[in-house]
Amino acid sequence: MPVPVPRQRAIPAVESGQAPAASTERGPSKQEAPRTAEPVDNPSGSAANLTLLVIEDDPGGSPIVPELLDSSGKPIRIRTARNLTEAGRLLTDDVHCILLDLALPAPGRTDDEDELAVLKHVLELAPRHAVLALTASGDTERATEAVRVGAQDYLFRDELDGRLLSRAIRYAVERKRSDTAERRLAEGRMRAQENRRLERGLLPTPLLEGSSLRFAARYRPGRSRALLGGDFYDVVRTPDGTVHAMIGDVCGHGPDEAALGVELRIAWRALTLAGLCGDELLGTLQQVLEHERADEEIFATLCTVDIAPDGRRAGLCLAGHPAPLVARPGRPARLLPHDNNGPAIGLLPGARWPRTQVELGREWSLMLYTDGLIEGHVGEGRERLGQDGMVSLVRRQLSEGLGGEALLRAVVNEVRALNGGELTDDVAVLLLDRAG
C-alpha cells in the first residue's frame, strides 16, 4: 500500500510567521564539537537545535532546502554534503536527520544495479539516524520502496517547502526514536527470556530415585529480576543407597557469583557420584573454586550431609556454613552440632573439614539453609533474626502441623515479613523428610 507523503500526516503544522534564515554548514565548526548523545534521544522541542544533513549532488545550484523552523520556533541547522564520503565526515552525533537525494549515485554503482543502493549505504553508515528519502514526484514506486527498506519517510522534490519539510523532519526523528525504543525493548525482553531459560536450566533436579525420603526446596535470589543467585544446592542418591545433600553460598550477589555457584554444584554432583565425600570432596571443590574464581578474595561456604541407606544416621561436614536444623516427633527442633565447623572453601590453602557423625532416628525432618534466611532484620531496628530466631520460628510452624513445601513457604514468608520487605541476600532452603 503506498505510503502517504508527510503533508498528509496528522503532524502539527509550524505556526505561520517570518522564519529566520537557516544556517548552512559545510562541516563541524571549532565551536560546535560533536555531541556524544545518541541523535534520536534529542527530539524536537529540546534545548538544542535540530540539525539536518542534506546529501545531494548539486549543493552549488538552487538550494533544495528552504528556511526551516522546529516546533519551538528555533531554526533548524543545515549541513550539506556532495557525496557519501563527505557525508561520513559531517555525520556527527549532533545530526538528527538525513535528507537523502535518491538520485545520488552510490559508490561503484552501475546502471543495472540496485537503484536504492545509495539509501542502503546511508542506512549502514548511519543506523541510529532518521532518514528522509528525496525523489521526483513521478517516482512514487521507488519512494515507497525506500520506506520499506528503512527510510522513515519520503518527500517529492518539486513539492518541497519549509512547512512540509519541518514537519517531515520532526516526524522522522520521533519515529526513529520510537522504532529504536521498541527495538531495544524487544531485545531486552528477548535477553531476559533467554536468561530465564538458561537460569531455569541451571537449577538442580534432585536425583532421589529409589529413596523413601521426601524432598522440598525454596529458592529466592537477591538480585532483582533474576532466577539464580550465588546460593546453590543439590541432592543425589548413589548406588549404595546413601543420600547426599549439599547447600552452599558464594560470597557476593552478581552474575559471576551465580555462575561460580553453578560450577561448584555441578562439580559436587560429579565428585559425589564418583564416590568422594567429606574432607576429600571439599578439598577438591576448593581446588575448583580457586581455579574458577575471578578474584582471590572470593570464597564459598558449604554444608554437606551424607544420609546412610537405613536413614537413621548421617555424616555432616561444615565449611563456614550454618548448621542444619533437625526436627523429630515429640522433640523440639534443634540445630545439629557445629563444633567441628571448618573454614569456608577458598580461604585457607590445605584446609581440613572434619566429618561429624550424627544420629537422626527413625522419623525426622532435616532442613539445610543459607545465611540469607537468618540475616534478615527483625522489625525496624538493627536486630537480626539469627539462628535462634529461625529455630523458634520453625518450631512454631511445625507445631501448627506444617511440613514439606508448605513449611518452607511459611518460613520464608515470615522471615520476609519480619524484615519488613524483600530480603537483600540470596535465600536457599531445602528439606528432607523421613517418615517412620
ZIWOZI-V285910 format. One record per residue. N is the residue number from 1. RES is the residue in one small letter. SS is DSSP state (alpha for helix, beta for strand, coil for the rest). Layout:
n = {N | N}
res = {RES | RES}
ss = {SS | SS}
This chain:
n = {1 | 2 | 3 | 4 | 5 | 6 | 7 | 8 | 9 | 10 | 11 | 12 | 13 | 14 | 15 | 16 | 17 | 18 | 19 | 20 | 21 | 22 | 23 | 24 | 25 | 26 | 27 | 28 | 29 | 30 | 31 | 32 | 33 | 34 | 35 | 36 | 37 | 38 | 39 | 40 | 41 | 42 | 43 | 44 | 45 | 46 | 47 | 48 | 49 | 50 | 51 | 52 | 53 | 54 | 55 | 56 | 57 | 58 | 59 | 60 | 61 | 62 | 63 | 64 | 65 | 66 | 67 | 68 | 69 | 70 | 71 | 72 | 73 | 74 | 75 | 76 | 77 | 78 | 79 | 80 | 81 | 82 | 83 | 84 | 85 | 86 | 87 | 88 | 89 | 90 | 91 | 92 | 93 | 94 | 95 | 96 | 97 | 98 | 99 | 100 | 101 | 102 | 103 | 104 | 105 | 106 | 107 | 108 | 109 | 110 | 111 | 112 | 113 | 114 | 115 | 116 | 117 | 118 | 119 | 120 | 121 | 122 | 123 | 124 | 125 | 126 | 127 | 128 | 129 | 130 | 131 | 132 | 133 | 134 | 135 | 136 | 137 | 138 | 139 | 140 | 141 | 142 | 143 | 144 | 145 | 146 | 147 | 148 | 149 | 150 | 151 | 152 | 153 | 154 | 155 | 156 | 157 | 158 | 159 | 160 | 161 | 162 | 163 | 164 | 165 | 166 | 167 | 168 | 169 | 170 | 171 | 172 | 173 | 174 | 175 | 176 | 177 | 178 | 179 | 180 | 181 | 182 | 183 | 184 | 185 | 186 | 187 | 188 | 189 | 190 | 191 | 192 | 193 | 194 | 195 | 196 | 197 | 198 | 199 | 200 | 201 | 202 | 203 | 204 | 205 | 206 | 207 | 208 | 209 | 210 | 211 | 212 | 213 | 214 | 215 | 216 | 217 | 218 | 219 | 220 | 221 | 222 | 223 | 224 | 225 | 226 | 227 | 228 | 229 | 230 | 231 | 232 | 233 | 234 | 235 | 236 | 237 | 238 | 239 | 240 | 241 | 242 | 243 | 244 | 245 | 246 | 247 | 248 | 249 | 250 | 251 | 252 | 253 | 254 | 255 | 256 | 257 | 258 | 259 | 260 | 261 | 262 | 263 | 264 | 265 | 266 | 267 | 268 | 269 | 270 | 271 | 272 | 273 | 274 | 275 | 276 | 277 | 278 | 279 | 280 | 281 | 282 | 283 | 284 | 285 | 286 | 287 | 288 | 289 | 290 | 291 | 292 | 293 | 294 | 295 | 296 | 297 | 298 | 299 | 300 | 301 | 302 | 303 | 304 | 305 | 306 | 307 | 308 | 309 | 310 | 311 | 312 | 313 | 314 | 315 | 316 | 317 | 318 | 319 | 320 | 321 | 322 | 323 | 324 | 325 | 326 | 327 | 328 | 329 | 330 | 331 | 332 | 333 | 334 | 335 | 336 | 337 | 338 | 339 | 340 | 341 | 342 | 343 | 344 | 345 | 346 | 347 | 348 | 349 | 350 | 351 | 352 | 353 | 354 | 355 | 356 | 357 | 358 | 359 | 360 | 361 | 362 | 363 | 364 | 365 | 366 | 367 | 368 | 369 | 370 | 371 | 372 | 373 | 374 | 375 | 376 | 377 | 378 | 379 | 380 | 381 | 382 | 383 | 384 | 385 | 386 | 387 | 388 | 389 | 390 | 391 | 392 | 393 | 394 | 395 | 396 | 397 | 398 | 399 | 400 | 401 | 402 | 403 | 404 | 405 | 406 | 407 | 408 | 409 | 410 | 411 | 412 | 413 | 414 | 415 | 416 | 417 | 418 | 419 | 420 | 421 | 422 | 423 | 424 | 425 | 426 | 427 | 428 | 429 | 430 | 431 | 432 | 433 | 434 | 435 | 436}
res = {m | p | v | p | v | p | r | q | r | a | i | p | a | v | e | s | g | q | a | p | a | a | s | t | e | r | g | p | s | k | q | e | a | p | r | t | a | e | p | v | d | n | p | s | g | s | a | a | n | l | t | l | l | v | i | e | d | d | p | g | g | s | p | i | v | p | e | l | l | d | s | s | g | k | p | i | r | i | r | t | a | r | n | l | t | e | a | g | r | l | l | t | d | d | v | h | c | i | l | l | d | l | a | l | p | a | p | g | r | t | d | d | e | d | e | l | a | v | l | k | h | v | l | e | l | a | p | r | h | a | v | l | a | l | t | a | s | g | d | t | e | r | a | t | e | a | v | r | v | g | a | q | d | y | l | f | r | d | e | l | d | g | r | l | l | s | r | a | i | r | y | a | v | e | r | k | r | s | d | t | a | e | r | r | l | a | e | g | r | m | r | a | q | e | n | r | r | l | e | r | g | l | l | p | t | p | l | l | e | g | s | s | l | r | f | a | a | r | y | r | p | g | r | s | r | a | l | l | g | g | d | f | y | d | v | v | r | t | p | d | g | t | v | h | a | m | i | g | d | v | c | g | h | g | p | d | e | a | a | l | g | v | e | l | r | i | a | w | r | a | l | t | l | a | g | l | c | g | d | e | l | l | g | t | l | q | q | v | l | e | h | e | r | a | d | e | e | i | f | a | t | l | c | t | v | d | i | a | p | d | g | r | r | a | g | l | c | l | a | g | h | p | a | p | l | v | a | r | p | g | r | p | a | r | l | l | p | h | d | n | n | g | p | a | i | g | l | l | p | g | a | r | w | p | r | t | q | v | e | l | g | r | e | w | s | l | m | l | y | t | d | g | l | i | e | g | h | v | g | e | g | r | e | r | l | g | q | d | g | m | v | s | l | v | r | r | q | l | s | e | g | l | g | g | e | a | l | l | r | a | v | v | n | e | v | r | a | l | n | g | g | e | l | t | d | d | v | a | v | l | l | l | d | r | a | g}
ss = {coil | coil | coil | coil | coil | alpha | alpha | alpha | coil | coil | coil | coil | coil | coil | coil | coil | coil | coil | coil | coil | coil | coil | coil | beta | beta | coil | coil | coil | coil | coil | coil | coil | coil | coil | coil | coil | coil | coil | alpha | alpha | alpha | coil | coil | coil | coil | coil | coil | coil | coil | coil | beta | beta | beta | beta | beta | coil | coil | coil | coil | coil | coil | coil | coil | coil | coil | coil | coil | coil | beta | coil | coil | coil | coil | coil | beta | coil | beta | beta | beta | beta | beta | coil | coil | alpha | alpha | alpha | alpha | alpha | alpha | alpha | coil | coil | coil | coil | coil | coil | beta | beta | beta | beta | beta | coil | coil | coil | coil | coil | coil | coil | coil | coil | coil | coil | coil | coil | coil | coil | alpha | alpha | alpha | alpha | alpha | alpha | alpha | alpha | alpha | coil | coil | coil | coil | beta | beta | beta | beta | beta | beta | coil | coil | coil | coil | alpha | alpha | alpha | alpha | alpha | alpha | alpha | alpha | alpha | alpha | coil | coil | coil | beta | beta | beta | beta | alpha | alpha | alpha | coil | coil | alpha | alpha | alpha | alpha | alpha | alpha | alpha | alpha | alpha | alpha | alpha | alpha | alpha | alpha | alpha | alpha | alpha | alpha | alpha | alpha | alpha | alpha | alpha | alpha | alpha | alpha | alpha | alpha | alpha | alpha | alpha | alpha | alpha | alpha | alpha | alpha | alpha | alpha | alpha | alpha | alpha | coil | coil | coil | coil | beta | coil | coil | coil | coil | coil | coil | beta | beta | beta | beta | beta | beta | beta | coil | coil | coil | coil | coil | coil | coil | coil | coil | coil | beta | beta | beta | beta | beta | beta | beta | coil | coil | coil | coil | coil | beta | beta | beta | beta | beta | beta | beta | beta | coil | coil | coil | coil | alpha | alpha | alpha | alpha | alpha | alpha | alpha | alpha | alpha | alpha | alpha | alpha | alpha | alpha | alpha | alpha | alpha | alpha | alpha | coil | coil | coil | coil | alpha | alpha | alpha | alpha | alpha | alpha | alpha | alpha | alpha | alpha | alpha | alpha | alpha | alpha | alpha | coil | coil | coil | coil | coil | coil | coil | beta | beta | beta | beta | beta | beta | beta | beta | coil | coil | coil | coil | coil | beta | beta | beta | beta | beta | beta | beta | beta | coil | coil | coil | coil | beta | beta | beta | coil | coil | coil | coil | coil | coil | beta | beta | coil | coil | coil | coil | coil | coil | beta | coil | coil | beta | coil | coil | coil | coil | coil | coil | coil | coil | coil | coil | beta | beta | beta | beta | coil | coil | coil | coil | beta | beta | beta | beta | beta | beta | coil | alpha | alpha | alpha | coil | coil | coil | beta | coil | coil | coil | coil | coil | coil | beta | coil | alpha | alpha | alpha | alpha | alpha | alpha | alpha | alpha | alpha | alpha | alpha | alpha | alpha | alpha | coil | coil | coil | coil | alpha | alpha | alpha | alpha | alpha | alpha | alpha | alpha | alpha | alpha | alpha | alpha | alpha | alpha | alpha | alpha | coil | coil | coil | coil | coil | coil | coil | beta | beta | beta | beta | beta | beta | beta | beta | coil | coil}
